[in-house]
Amino acid sequence: MPTLHEAPVPVPPVPAGVPLRLRAAAPALWRVIDRRGVVIGHLQAIAHADGIRYRARRFQASARAFLDLGEFWSAGDALDCLRFAR
């Protein structure tokens, strides 16, 4: 599935009470930052025939590569994946 490079994608809302913030990293890609200011991963919007899916990604230093943790229909679910899969 292609990423959403053609059109701007609005910043997904962070659910109320979730101690994370998003910073743009590229079109359809945001850095996920915790309350201490540490980047805990990336949230990527992915085009899908039925709408937008959100991919949770984390950098794995030992492999020097990003590890996809999963794809979700909800940005909130992808953010929860990054929060709790530490």
C-alpha positions in Angstrom: 0.0 0.0 0.0 1.3 3.4 -0.8 1.9 6.1 1.8 0.0 9.3 1.6 2.5 11.5 -0.2 0.2 13.2 -2.6 -2.0 15.2 -0.3 -1.4 16.7 3.2 -2.6 14.5 6.0 -4.0 16.3 9.1 -2.2 15.6 12.3 -4.1 12.8 14.0 -5.6 13.8 17.3 -3.9 12.5 20.5 -6.7 11.1 22.8 -7.4 13.2 25.9 -5.3 12.1 28.9 -2.6 10.4 26.7 0.8 12.0 27.7 2.2 12.1 24.1 2.6 14.7 21.5 3.2 14.5 17.8 5.8 16.4 15.7 5.8 16.3 11.9 8.8 14.3 10.5 7.7 14.0 6.9 4.4 14.0 4.9 2.1 11.5 6.7 4.8 10.7 9.3 5.0 12.1 12.9 7.5 11.6 15.7 5.8 10.4 18.9 7.2 12.2 21.9 6.5 11.2 25.5 6.1 13.7 28.5 9.9 13.7 29.1 10.6 14.8 25.6 11.9 11.4 24.4 11.0 10.2 20.9 9.4 6.8 21.5 8.6 6.0 17.9 6.9 7.2 14.7 3.2 7.2 13.6 2.8 6.8 9.8 -0.5 7.3 7.9 -1.0 4.6 5.2 -3.4 4.8 2.4 -5.8 1.8 2.3 -8.8 1.1 0.1 -11.1 1.5 3.1 -9.5 4.7 4.6 -6.4 5.6 6.5 -4.5 3.1 8.6 -1.9 4.1 11.1 1.4 2.3 11.5 3.3 2.3 14.8 7.1 2.1 14.2 10.0 2.1 16.6 13.7 2.5 15.8 15.7 -0.6 16.9 19.3 0.5 17.5 20.8 -3.0 17.4 19.5 -3.5 13.8 19.9 0.2 12.8 16.4 0.0 11.3 12.8 0.7 12.1 10.6 -2.1 13.4 6.9 -2.0 12.4 4.9 -2.8 15.6 1.5 -2.9 13.8 -1.1 -1.2 11.7 -4.3 0.2 13.2 -7.5 1.8 12.0 -7.2 4.3 14.9 -4.3 6.7 15.5 -5.1 6.3 19.2 -4.6 2.5 19.0 -1.3 3.0 17.3 -0.2 5.4 19.9 -1.2 3.0 22.7 0.9 0.4 21.0 3.9 2.6 21.1 3.2 3.6 24.7 2.8 0.1 26.1 5.2 -1.9 23.9 8.4 -0.5 25.5 
